[in-house]
C-alpha cells in the first residue's frame, strides 16, 4: 500500500513557543511580524512546491526558517529538493518527522551557531548589506574581537589599524561606526546567554565585562531598543541582529547606498533618515 504524500506545510512559531500556527504562502507571509523572535517551520512535501521557496527567500529579515525534509523514499530528485531549500537560506535542516515537537524546535532556536561572527556576516550579506569579500572579513574579525576587547582602541589594535583609519574605513563604506559594531557583538552574545535556562542578568553582565545589570540594560536598549527581559523570553539571534539593523537605520547609522538596500526587507516601514552627526565622524 502506497503512503499518501505529505503536502507542503508552513507554520509560524512565536513566543511563548508552545504551538505551531499554520501560515498561508503569499502576502500574509510578507506581513509577518519580524524581529520579535518568531520563526517559520517548513514541513516539506515530497517534491517541494515552487511557490514556497519564491516566497520564503523574500521573507522579512529577522525570521529564521527551519526546514523539515520529506521522507527519503518519496523524493525522486534529491538534488532538486535541496536546491529549492538552499534558495531560502534555512536556519536548520531536519530529517523527516510526522509531527515536530515544539520543545525540540525551542532547543534548536536557542542554540547559538558554532561560529557566530561568520554566521552573522553571512546573514548581513543575505540582507544585502555586506557584499564585498574584504569587508566581510573585516566585519567577521570585528565581531570575533568583540568577545575579547571593550574599547575601539583595542579593536583597532586587533585589526592592525589606527583608530582613525578604522573609523574612516567604516564611514567610507556607509556603515555604523566601529564602536557600535563592537558593542553590538557583545550585546548579541548577551542576548543568547540570557536565553539559557537558569541564567540571570547579573551573572550574564559580569560574564561579558559589564559592571552591573543596569549598565548592560542601558547599552542593550541604546543599541537595539530592547531590554534584557525582552531578549530572555525570545529565542534565536537573527531577530536581535534585525533589531540592531533597524535601530541603526532609524538613527542614520547607514550611508544612503546601504540604506537603500535595506528598504526591501525592513519589516516595519521605511527607516527614518535622522543623522547623528557626531556618530558619523570617524571613530
C-alpha positions as CSV (number, residue, x, y, z in Angstrom):
1,X,0.0,0.0,0.0
2,X,1.4,3.4,-1.0
3,X,1.6,6.0,1.7
4,X,0.0,9.3,0.8
5,X,2.4,12.1,0.0
6,X,2.6,14.9,2.6
7,X,1.8,18.3,1.1
8,X,4.0,21.3,1.9
9,X,3.0,22.9,5.2
10,X,4.2,26.2,6.7
11,X,3.9,27.2,10.3
12,X,4.7,30.2,12.4
13,X,6.4,29.5,15.7
14,X,6.4,32.6,18.0
15,X,6.7,33.4,21.8
16,X,5.9,31.7,24.1
17,X,6.8,28.8,21.7
18,X,4.1,26.4,22.6
19,X,2.4,25.6,19.3
20,X,2.8,25.9,15.6
21,X,0.3,28.2,13.8
22,X,-0.4,27.4,10.1
23,X,0.6,30.2,7.7
24,X,-0.6,30.6,4.1
25,X,2.0,31.4,1.5
26,X,1.5,34.8,-0.2
27,X,1.0,38.3,1.0
28,X,0.3,37.2,4.6
29,X,3.9,35.8,4.7
30,X,5.4,39.1,3.8
31,X,3.3,40.9,6.5
32,X,4.6,38.6,9.3
33,X,5.9,40.5,12.4
34,X,9.7,40.2,12.1
35,X,12.3,40.8,14.7
36,X,10.0,39.6,17.6
37,X,11.5,36.2,18.0
38,X,9.2,34.4,15.5
39,X,10.4,31.5,13.3
40,X,9.0,29.7,10.4
41,X,8.7,25.9,10.2
42,X,8.5,24.4,6.7
43,X,7.4,20.8,6.6
44,X,8.3,19.9,3.0
45,X,6.2,17.8,0.8
46,X,7.7,15.0,-1.4
47,X,8.8,17.3,-4.2
48,X,8.5,20.8,-2.8
49,X,6.4,23.4,-4.4
50,X,7.9,26.3,-6.3
51,X,5.6,28.8,-4.5
52,X,7.2,28.1,-1.2
53,X,10.9,29.0,-1.9
54,X,9.9,32.0,-4.0
55,X,8.1,33.5,-1.0
56,X,10.4,32.3,1.7
57,X,13.6,33.6,0.1
58,X,12.0,37.1,0.2
59,X,10.6,36.8,3.7
60,X,11.2,39.8,6.0
61,X,14.5,39.9,7.8
62,X,14.8,38.5,11.3
63,X,12.7,35.4,10.8
64,X,14.7,32.1,10.9
65,X,13.5,29.3,8.7
66,X,13.6,25.7,9.9
67,X,13.0,23.0,7.2
68,X,11.8,19.5,7.9
69,X,12.6,17.3,5.0
70,X,10.1,14.8,3.5
71,X,10.5,11.0,3.7
72,X,13.6,10.0,1.7
73,X,11.7,7.2,-0.2
74,X,9.3,9.8,-1.6
75,X,12.0,12.1,-3.1
76,X,12.7,11.2,-6.7
77,X,15.3,14.0,-7.3
78,X,17.1,15.0,-4.1
79,X,19.3,17.5,-5.9
80,X,16.3,19.5,-6.9
81,X,14.8,19.3,-3.5
82,X,18.0,20.6,-1.8
83,X,18.3,23.2,-4.5
84,X,14.9,24.6,-3.5
85,X,15.9,24.6,0.2
86,X,19.2,26.3,-0.4
87,X,17.4,29.3,-2.1
88,X,15.7,30.1,1.2
89,X,18.8,30.3,3.5
90,X,17.5,28.0,6.2
91,X,18.5,28.3,9.8
92,X,18.3,24.5,10.2
93,X,17.6,21.4,8.2
94,X,15.9,18.5,10.0
95,X,15.1,14.9,8.9
96,X,11.5,13.8,8.3
97,X,9.2,13.7,11.2
98,X,5.4,13.3,11.2
99,X,4.8,15.8,14.0
100,X,7.8,18.1,15.1
101,X,7.9,18.7,18.8
102,X,7.7,22.4,19.9
103,X,10.2,21.6,22.6
104,X,12.8,20.3,20.1
105,X,12.3,23.4,17.9
106,X,12.7,25.7,21.0
107,X,16.0,24.0,21.8
108,X,17.2,24.4,18.3
109,X,16.4,28.1,18.1
110,X,18.1,28.8,21.5
111,X,21.3,27.0,20.4
112,X,23.9,29.6,19.1
113,X,25.7,28.8,15.8
114,X,29.1,27.2,16.1
115,X,30.7,30.3,14.5
116,X,28.6,33.2,15.5
117,X,30.7,36.0,13.8
118,X,30.8,34.1,10.4
119,X,27.1,33.3,10.6
120,X,26.1,37.0,11.4
121,X,28.2,38.2,8.5
122,X,26.6,35.7,6.2
123,X,23.2,37.0,7.4
124,X,24.3,40.6,6.6
125,X,25.3,39.5,3.1
126,X,21.9,37.9,2.6
127,X,20.3,41.2,3.7
128,X,22.3,42.9,1.0
129,X,24.4,45.0,3.4
130,X,27.8,43.4,3.0
131,X,28.8,42.2,-0.4
132,X,32.5,42.9,-0.6
133,X,34.7,40.0,0.4
134,X,37.4,42.1,2.1
135,X,34.7,44.0,4.1
136,X,33.1,40.7,5.1
137,X,36.5,39.5,6.5
138,X,36.9,42.8,8.4
139,X,33.4,42.6,10.0
140,X,33.9,39.0,10.9
141,X,37.1,39.9,12.7
142,X,35.4,42.8,14.5
143,X,32.7,40.5,15.8
144,X,35.3,38.0,16.9
145,X,37.2,40.7,18.8
146,X,34.0,41.9,20.4
147,X,34.3,38.9,22.7
148,X,37.8,39.9,23.8
149,X,38.1,43.7,23.8
150,X,35.9,46.5,25.1
151,X,37.3,49.7,23.5
152,X,37.7,50.9,20.0
153,X,41.4,51.4,20.6
154,X,41.7,47.7,21.5
155,X,39.6,46.8,18.4
156,X,41.9,48.9,16.1
157,X,44.9,47.1,17.5
158,X,43.3,43.8,16.9
159,X,42.8,44.8,13.2
160,X,46.3,46.2,12.9
161,X,44.9,49.6,12.1
162,X,44.9,53.0,13.7
163,X,41.7,54.1,15.4
164,X,41.3,56.9,12.9
165,X,41.9,54.7,9.9
166,X,39.4,52.2,11.2
167,X,36.8,54.9,11.6
168,X,37.4,56.3,8.1
169,X,37.0,52.8,6.6
170,X,33.6,52.3,8.2
171,X,32.5,55.9,7.3
172,X,33.6,55.4,3.7
173,X,31.6,52.1,3.5
174,X,28.5,53.8,4.8
175,X,28.4,51.5,7.9
176,X,27.7,52.2,11.5
177,X,30.8,53.5,13.5
178,X,33.2,50.8,14.8
179,X,32.1,51.3,18.5
180,X,28.6,50.3,17.5
181,X,29.8,47.1,15.9
182,X,32.0,46.3,18.9
183,X,29.2,46.8,21.4
184,X,26.6,45.1,19.2
185,X,28.8,42.0,19.2
186,X,28.8,42.0,23.0
187,X,25.1,42.6,23.3
188,X,24.3,39.8,20.8
189,X,26.2,37.3,22.9
190,X,24.4,38.6,26.0
191,X,21.0,38.1,24.3
192,X,21.9,34.5,23.5
193,X,23.2,33.8,27.0
194,X,20.0,35.3,28.6
195,X,18.1,32.6,26.7
196,X,19.9,29.8,28.6
197,X,17.7,28.2,31.3
198,X,18.6,29.5,34.7
199,X,20.6,32.5,33.5
200,X,20.4,35.7,35.5
201,X,21.0,39.3,34.4
202,X,23.8,39.9,36.9
203,X,25.7,36.8,36.1
204,X,25.5,37.4,32.3
205,X,26.5,41.0,32.8
206,X,29.6,40.1,34.7
207,X,30.5,37.3,32.3
208,X,30.6,39.9,29.4
209,X,32.5,42.6,31.2
210,X,29.7,44.9,32.4
211,X,29.9,46.3,35.9
212,X,26.3,45.5,36.6
213,X,22.9,44.6,35.1
214,X,21.8,48.2,34.9
215,X,24.8,49.2,32.6
216,X,24.1,46.2,30.4
217,X,20.4,47.0,30.2
218,X,21.1,50.6,29.2
219,X,23.5,49.6,26.5
220,X,21.3,47.0,25.1
221,X,18.4,49.5,25.0
222,X,20.5,52.1,23.3
223,X,21.8,49.7,20.6
224,X,18.8,47.6,19.8
225,X,15.8,49.2,21.5
226,X,15.5,46.0,23.7
227,X,15.7,45.4,27.4
228,X,17.3,42.2,28.7
229,X,13.9,41.0,29.9
230,X,12.6,41.1,26.3
231,X,15.7,39.2,25.0
232,X,15.3,36.5,27.6
233,X,11.8,35.4,26.5
234,X,12.6,35.3,22.8
235,X,14.7,32.7,21.1
236,X,17.4,32.9,18.5
237,X,19.8,35.5,17.2
238,X,18.5,36.7,13.8
239,X,15.8,38.9,15.3
240,X,18.4,40.5,17.6
241,X,20.5,41.4,14.6
242,X,17.5,42.7,12.8
243,X,16.6,44.9,15.8
244,X,20.1,46.4,15.7
245,X,19.9,47.0,11.9
246,X,16.5,48.7,12.3
247,X,17.9,50.9,15.2
248,X,20.9,52.0,13.2
249,X,18.8,52.6,10.1
250,X,16.3,54.8,12.1
251,X,19.2,56.8,13.6
252,X,21.2,57.4,10.5
253,X,23.9,54.8,11.1
254,X,24.0,53.7,7.5
255,X,25.0,55.6,4.4
256,X,22.5,56.3,1.6
257,X,23.5,53.4,-0.6
258,X,23.4,50.8,2.1
259,X,20.2,52.3,3.5
260,X,18.6,51.8,0.1
261,X,19.5,48.1,0.1
262,X,17.6,47.7,3.4
263,X,14.3,49.1,2.0
264,X,13.1,45.8,0.5
265,X,13.3,43.8,3.7
266,X,12.8,46.2,6.6
267,X,9.7,44.8,8.2
268,X,8.4,48.0,9.9
269,X,8.0,50.6,7.1
270,X,10.9,52.7,5.7
271,X,13.6,53.8,8.0
272,X,13.9,57.4,9.1
273,X,17.0,59.2,7.9
274,X,17.7,61.2,11.1
275,X,21.5,61.7,11.1
276,X,23.5,61.6,14.3
277,X,26.2,63.9,13.1
278,X,28.7,63.3,15.9
279,X,28.4,59.5,15.4
280,X,29.0,59.6,11.7
281,X,32.5,61.0,12.2
282,X,35.5,58.6,12.0
283,X,35.9,56.9,15.4
